Each structure stands twice: as structure tokens, then as C-alpha cells.
Amino acid sequence: MTAELHACLYAREFPVQALLRLRPELREQPCVVMEGNAPLEQVCSLNTRARLLGMVRGMTRVEVDTFPASAVLARSQKEEAATRAILLECAGAFSPRVEERSEDTAFVCGIDIAGTRSLFGPPEALARRLVERVRAVGMRACVTVSGNLHAAVCMAKGLPPGATVKVTPLGEEAAALAELPFTVLDLSLEQADTFAAWGLHTLGMLAALPEKDLVARMGQEGRRLWQLARGERAHLFQPAALPLALAEHMELDSPVELLDSLLFVVAAMLDQLIVRANARLVALAAVTITLTLDRCATHARTVRPALPTNDKQLWIKLLHLDLEAHPPPSSVLAVALDAEPGETSKVQLGLFSPQLPEASRLDVTLARIRVVVGEENVGRVELLDTHAPDAFRMEVFKIDASRATERNAETTDQAQLRAAARQLRPAENVTVTLEAQRPVQFYFRGQKFDVDRAYGPWLACGDWWQPTLWGHEQWDIVARAAGNSLLCCRLVRDRMHGGWQMAALYD
């Protein structure tokens, strides 16, 4: 049976880290996060630079304003929830058993890493890879490893600033916890006062007390603390479900009306989405941007290129063109990005096959055309299941690599057997002379043509149940003009209203 082995992922000052993750321009400044309603709001989290200036938790807004160089941010539960999901996703890449144990101002999760040595190497190597994975999404955290989950959590809380990884050998949890202060146990005020009165300051002092005497004075809660101090407290692991959700949310510090300013925010969010997609070996197939506007209104747009891609510049350009064509009606208060994962694009062409259009350049070109002619007029033609004239609809353009390869495999002789028809829109009226119900002569664009050969008629009708009832007969004609010039065309007769029209010309 594999021995228990747990890792703890711990991120201090989680509220401020969650806000600075998408605000890289503020990371080098002293920053504090305020919580509560004005004017009674207080500091609930701050970064290291703010702490070095002398700022502490619990400061009021008036006290914070005495530090002019600091940046003040409002706490955002939505951004914290999104960041919490991202960190759980990072932990889930190393084990399917992840349990969240977050506190008010710190992110804490336990990871069951028993049996992962063959995949990720020794525990220290796994811990360092996890730290790098978390750093890639813009967060700072530490990882501790122990055979006891509670011991790993306590050691993570007691790590000095700057330390990121600590691995405790199995059976040495008590010695590793001995020098840690009581603050890692989250004692109540009454418990802290009791231990202070007894002259206890570290977990080693608590672990040295007789168990029975401690239980007699503090009850079962004393026994729980004694077991925690010795690293012997058992834990029933409760893993959480970790679905893949490529989403980012950011609440803006002030309303934004300029599109360029909005795209600056979107670029930072796309960076994180692409990092997470690359870590899962997937690409972004579609991105939905949801803008929260004044008066609780929302403005949502979805961009879907022909092929999934992780090209940041391409996504910014496509979102820019789409928002330029469909701008939000009012100022923006918050931005959310939701991405749909897709497989990375790989197209294998034949040695002598013509190269397909570059997907990224084609997407940008189509987006620019949509701005001019409208979305409903750009795409790929799809024929409808009917013989009605001009029966088609526009669908979203997609590159089908398999069909392109099949077309490229056709021989030149097969391609030469096909004739191209240039359809006239709108069809032009012509005057036709009939003999025995077959066309023998017609006038087209002021010129007389004599029919050499006439193939047809092909009769078609439909939609008898609708006011748009239609019926026509079609002829394929080979005719000659006075100068012996040859004309191959298609004539159509409207059987419902009478009259002939030139529908198409054959090359």
C-alpha cells in the first residue's frame, strides 16, 4: 500500500495578488486592497512593498492616504473566485485529488500526490514544477510536502518570506513543526491567551505537554491542537471536481469608454488564457467577451476564427475589429473573457498541392470585410435542398483541410472536363423565337443569335403551399451570332408569369 503523501499550495495575501495578476503595471508599486463601505473601509490585504512602507492591515482610508505613493484597489470577489479556479486548475495538472482549504486572505489547497513519483519525479521536483506553473499565471505561492496534510498546511504558513518549497521526510513532521509559532494554527483569542499564560510560544512546546493533562484542561479541542502540533492529526481527504473552464474576469478601477484602453485590459487577460491553454495542450477555438455596462447592462460578442489558435495578436485584432463594428452603447465597468478549447491546427498538404490561405490573415481579412458589408453577407455559400433559383444561404467560413486535399488530388484531365457557369444577377430579359416549342432564335444585349443546339427542357416547380410559388423550364443553348461567334448559355422560361431570361453564361 502506498504511503500517504500530501502537498500544500499556499498563496499569501490572496486578495491583492488576485487583483495584480491582471494589472502588471501595478506590481512594482505599493498596493493595498480596501474592504467595506466608505468611509469605514479598511485594508484587508497588501503587497510586500506596501508593508515595507509601514502599512498594515486594518488601516482606514484616511491613514492610507498619508502614503501618497501607494495604489488603492477595491476588493473583488469575482476576480478572487476566477483566480481561485485557476490555481485549482494548476494543482489539478499534477493530481486528480485536490481539496480546497482557502481562508479569508489566503489561498490554501491540499493535493494528494501519493504515487506520482513515476510521472513527475521526487516530491521536491513536483513542488518546484507546481511553483513555476503558478508563477506562469501571475501568482506567487509556496509548496510544502509532508505525509500529513495538516502538517503541510502549517509548514506552508510558517515558511519565511522568499522560500517557495519545503519537503519534510515521512516521520519527521513533529521535528519540522517544533519551531513554528502558534499563528500557524489559527487559534481563537481565548486559546492564544491561555497558551500565553502558560508560557508556550511554539508548537514544540505544545507537543511536549502530557496529552491527558491538556485534555483535562481544554477538552477535545486541546487534544486536536496537540495532535496538530505533533503532525499526527488524521484527515479525511475530500477532493473537489476540477472542470476545465478557460475564463477570466476583471473589474475596472474606473469606467472605460475608449476602445484602445479596453483592448489594453483584454490583452492582459488573453495572455493568461493562452498560458493556461498551452499548459493543457489545447488552442482557443472561440472567445466570448462580455462587457458589464452602466445600469447593470451587458454587451456580449463571440469571435470564432476558421481554425483554433493561440496567437495573441490575432485574437486582439479580431476582437478589435468586432468591437469596432459592434461598439458597446455605454462605458464599461467590467470585462469577462470565456474561451472555448479546441484542438491545435495541423494541416498536412501534398508535395505538389497548392498552399492553403494562411488562416490568421484570412480571418483578419474576413473581419474587415464584415465591418463594411455586414456579417450576414460574409461566409461560405451553402446550397439548399431545392431546385429553386438562387436557393442558398451563407454559413460561417471554415477551412476543411480534408476536402481541400481531395480537390488537390484530382487530375488535370478531370478538371478540364468541367465547365464554369457565370450566373447573371439579376437575370437579363431576352426575346426568344420558338418552333415546335423549342427555341430557335433569340435576341440578347441587342444582338441576334441562331440556336445550333438546344438541350432541354428541364422542368422544375415548388413551394405550392406558399405565396412564393415558382415554376420554370431551363434550356442549355449553343448559339451563333452574325459574326459566327459562339455563345453557350442557359435560358430560363418563367412558366408562372411568362417571359424568358438569360440566367447564366458558360465559359
N, C-alpha and C positions, 0 to 999 in steps of 0.2 A: 504494500500500500504506500502510495506517495505521501511524504510528509507535507503538512500544511506550510504554505509559503505565501505571504501577502506583501503587496506593495501599496504604499500610500502616496497619492498625488496631492500635494498641498500648495495652494496659491494664496499668499498673504495679501491683505488689502485688496480684496477682490472687487469691490465697487469701483475704485479708482482705476484698477487695471482693465476692467471691462470697458470703461469709457475711453481710456487712452489707446486701446487696441486699434480702433479705427480713426484715431486722431494722432498720427505720428508726429505732427508738427508741435505737439504739446509735451512730448515725452521728456524733453530736456529742460522743462520748466517746473518750478514748484507748483503742484496741483493738489487741490483739496476737493472733496465731494461733500456737499451740504444735503442734509435730510431734514424734513419738517416744513412747516408752513411759516412764511415770513410774518413777523420779524423774529420768530422763535426758532429758526432753523439753526442747526449745529453741524459741526464737522463730524462725519461718520467714518471717513476713510481719507488717507493722504499718502502721497508717494514719499520716497526717501529724501528727495530734495526739499520738500516742504518740511519734513521732520528735522532736517539739518538746520533750517532757519529758526527752529524753535516752536513750530506749530504742533499742536497736539489735538487729539480727539476731544470733542465736547466744546470746542471754541464756538462762540457766536459769530454772527456775520460782522458785527462791529469790531470784534477782535481780529477777524481775518482781514478786514480792510486796512488794518495797520501794517500789513505786509503787502506793499504795492506791487511787488514782482510776482505774486502768486496768481494762478489761474483758478477760478472758482467754477465748479461744474455742479449741476443738479443730479441727484441720484436717479438712475433709470432702471426700473425693474425689468423692462422689456429687453434692454441691452444685456443685463446680467443674465436673464434667462437664456438668451441666444448664446452668450459666451459659455454659460454652464453646459449647454448641449454640445458645444464644440469641444470642450475639454473632455466630456464623457465619450465623445466620438474618438478623440485621440487615445484615451485609455482603452477603448474597445478594440483598437487595432492590435493590441498585444494580448488580450484575453477576452473571451465572451462573457466572463463573470466579473461584472463591475457593480459596485454598490456606492451610491452617493451618500455622503455624510456631511454635507455642507453646513456651515454656520452662518451667522448674520453677515460677517465681514470677511469670511474666508471660504475658499472652495476646498472641500475635502472629499476624496473618494478613495475607496479601497478596491484593490484589484487582486483577484486570485490568480497567481502566476505559477502555481504548482504544475510541474510537468512541461514547462515552456523552455527548458534549457536546450532541447534539441532544435528549437526554432530560432531562438534569439540569443543563445549562448548563456553564460553565467548571469546571475541576478544583477550584478553591477553593470554589465553591458546592456541589459534590458533597461535598467533605470536611466542610463545615460541617453539611450535612444529615445526614451519617452520624454526626457527633458528637452532634447533637441526638437522633437515633434511639437511639443507645446510652445517652444520658442518660435517655431516657424509660423504659428498662428498669432503671434504678437503678445504672448503672455510670458510671465516669469513664474516658475514654480520649482519646488524641490520634490524629490522622490526618496522615500526610505523603504527598506525591505527588511522584513522580520517574519519569523514563524508565527507570531501573534499579531493580529490586526490592530488591537488596541495599543500594543507597544509601538507598532509602526506609526500610528497616528500621533502618539505622544512624542516620539523622537522627531517627527516632522515639525511639530510645533516648537520643539526645543532647539532646532538647528540654528546656529549663528548666522547672521546676515552674510550672504555670499556663498554659503555652502549649498550645494544642489543635490548631492547624492550621499546616502549613507546606508550601508548594508551591515546588518547585525547577524552574526553566525547563530545557528539554531542552538538554543540552550543558554545563550549569554544575554538574554533580554534584561534580566534584573541588574546585571552589572552596567549595561548600557544606559539604563534609566536612572541609575542611582544618583547622578549629579544634576538631574533636571529639577527645576523649581516646580512648585505646586501649580503654577499658572497653566501648565500643560494639561491639567485635569479638569479645568473649568469648574472649580469649586464654588459653592454658594458662599455668600458673605459670612454666614454663621459658621460654616465649616472652616473657612480661612481663619476666622478669629480664634476658633478652638485650637487649630494646629499652631497658630502663632503663640497662643498662651502656653502651649506645651513645649515651645521652643523648637518646633520642627520647621525646616525650610526646604528640604529636598525630598525626592521620592525614596532615596535610600534610607533616610531616617524613618519614613513611614513604614517601609518594608521591614525594618528591623524590629518593629513593635510586635508583641505577642498577639496572635490573632484573637484568642478568646477574650483577652482584656479589652482589645479595641472594639470587638462586637458588643461586649457588656456595656461600654460607654456610648457607642454611636449607633448600635443596631446593625442591621444588614447593609445599610449604606456605608458604614465603616468597613465592613468586610469587602464590599465592592471596590472601594478605594484602595484597600490593602492589596487586593489581587491585581488591580491596575498597576500599582507601584512595583509589583514583582514581575509583571509581564505574564501573568498566568490567567487572566480573565478570559473565559471562553466566549466565543461569539458565533451566533448563527448567521452565516452569510446569506444575504438576501439580494441576489443580482437583479439589476433593472434591465428592461428592454432598451436596446440601443438602435433604433431605426436610423437609416441614412437620410438626413434632411439637410440639403445644401441651402441654408437660409442665413441671411444677415439682416440685422435691424439696427438703425441708428436714429436717435432723436437729435435734431439740430439745436444748437445753442440759441439761435435766433432765426426768424422766418427768412427763407431764401426765395428770391424772385428771379434771379439771373440764372439762365441755363448753364453757363460756364461754371458758376460756383457750385451748382448742383452736381455737375459731372465730376468736379474735384472730389466730392464726397463719394460718389459712385465708384470712382477709380480705386479708392482705398478698400471699399467693400468687395470689388471684383478681385483684388489681389488675394484676399482671404478665401474667397470661393475657389479660385484657381489652385491655390496651395492645397486646399482640402480635397479638391477633385483629383489632383495629381497624386496625392497620397493614397487615394482609393483606386488609382489606375483607370479613371473614367474621364470623360470630357463633358463640357457643358453643352447640352443639346438645345436648351431653351432657357431664357432668363425672363422672369416676370418682375417688373419694377412697380411697386405700389407706393404712391406718394400720399401722405396724410396732409390734408389741406386745412385751411381755416374752417371753423364751424363744423368740425368732425367729418368733413367730406373727404373722399378718397379718389385718386386718379391712378388707374392701373393700365399698364401696357405690357404686352408679351412680344419678345423678339425671338424668332426661331430661324437660324441660318440653314442653308442647304445641308451642311454637314456639321456634326458636333466638333467643337474646337475649344482650346484653352488659350487662344490668342487674345490677350488682354486688349491690345489696341483695336483689334477687330470688334470686340464687344462694345468698347467705348464708342467707336464710330457708328455702329448700328443703333445703339441706344440714343446717341446724339441725333441722328437723322430721324429716328422715330419720334422722339420728344419734340424735335423741331417741327415736325409735321402735325403732331398732336400735343401741343403745349398744355400744361396744367392751367386751369382757369384762375387760380389764385396762388398766393405764396405757400411754400412748402414748409411743414413743421417737422416731418419725419420721413425717413426713406427705408423701405424694406426691399430686399432682393431675394427671390426664391428661384433656384435653379433646378432644372430637370437633368439628371445624369444621362449620359449616352455613351456608346462605345466609341473609342478613338477611331478616326477615319484612316483606313488604309486601302488604297486602290492599286491593284496590280494590272498594268497595261501590257499589251503585246509588244513584241520587239519592234514591229513596223506599224503599230497603231498610232493614230494621231493623238496628241496630248489633249486631255480634257481641260476645260477652262479652270483656272485656279479658283477654288471655292471662295476664298476670302474676298478676292477682288470682284468676283461675280456678285456676292452678297451685297457689297457696298454699292455696286452699280445698280442693282435692282432696288435698293433702298432709296437711292437718289431719284430713280425714275418714279417710284411710288409717290414721292413728295410732289412731283409735277403732275402726274396723270391720275393719281388716286390708287389706293390699294386694290380696289376691285378690278382694275384694268391691267394688273401685272401678275404674271404667273405662267402656268403651262396650260395649254388647251386640252380639255378632256371631252371627247365625243360622247354624246348622249345616245341611249339605246333607242333610236328612232331614225326614220328616213326624212324627217322634216328638214327643210333647208336651213342652214346656219344653226343647227342644233348642237350647241356646245356650251361648256361653262369653263370658267377659269378656276384652276386649283393652284395651291402653293407650289412653287417650283422646287423640285428636288432632283439631285443628281443620282441617277440609277446606274451604278458602275457596271452591274451585270448586263443590263440591256445595252449599254454603250459598247461593251466588249463584244457582244453578239453582233451588233451592227458593224463593228470594225472587221469582223471575221468574214463578212460577205465578200464574194469575189467581185472583181471589176465587171465581169460579164453579166452577173445578176443585177448589178446596179445600173447597167446600160439598158436593161430591158424595161426599166420603169420610166414613165413619162411624168413630167411635172405639170400640174394644172394650176394656173393662176386665176383664182376666183375673183370676179369683179364685184366690188362692194361700193355702191349698190349696183345691182344688175342693170344693164342698159337695154332699153326697148329696141326691138328690131321689127322690120316688116318682112313676113315670110309668105312665099307663094307655095301652095300645096297642089300636088297631083296624086290622086288615089290616096288621099290622107297622108302623104309623105312630103316633106319639104324638098323642093327642087331649086328654089332660088330665095335669096333674102338680101336686104339692104342693111349694112352695118357701118356706122360712122361715115355716112354719105357715100359709100362705095357698094357696088353691086357684086354679089358673089353667086356663082353657079355651083350647085351641090354635085360633087363627084360621087361620094359615098355617104350614106346615112345609116346609122346603126340605132335601132330602137323600134318603137318607143318602149321606155321603161316607165311603168305607171306606179304611182305611189300616192297615198292619201292617209289622213289620220286626224286625230282629235275631233271625231264626230260628236263627242259629248260636250264639247266646249265651243264658245263663240269663235274661237280661232281655228275653225275647220279649214283644212287645206287639202288640195289635190292638184297634182301636176303630172305631166309626162315629160320625159327627158330624152333628148336625141344627142348622140355624138356625131359630129359632122366633119367631113373633109371636103372643103370647097376651094374654088379658084376664082381669083379676081380677073379683071380685064387684062392685066399685065402678066398673067399666068402665075402670079404669086399664090402660094399655098397657105390655107388657113385651116387649122384644126381647132375646133371649138365645141362647146356644149350649149345647145339651145334648150330652153325650158318653156313649156306652154302651161299657163295657169288655167286649169280646167274649171275652176270655180268662177273666175271673173273674166276669162278670155284674155287673149293677148300673148305675145311671145317676147322673151327676153334672152339676151346673151348672158349666160351665167358664168362661164369660165373659158379661158384660152389655154390650149395645150402648147407646151414648148416643142 
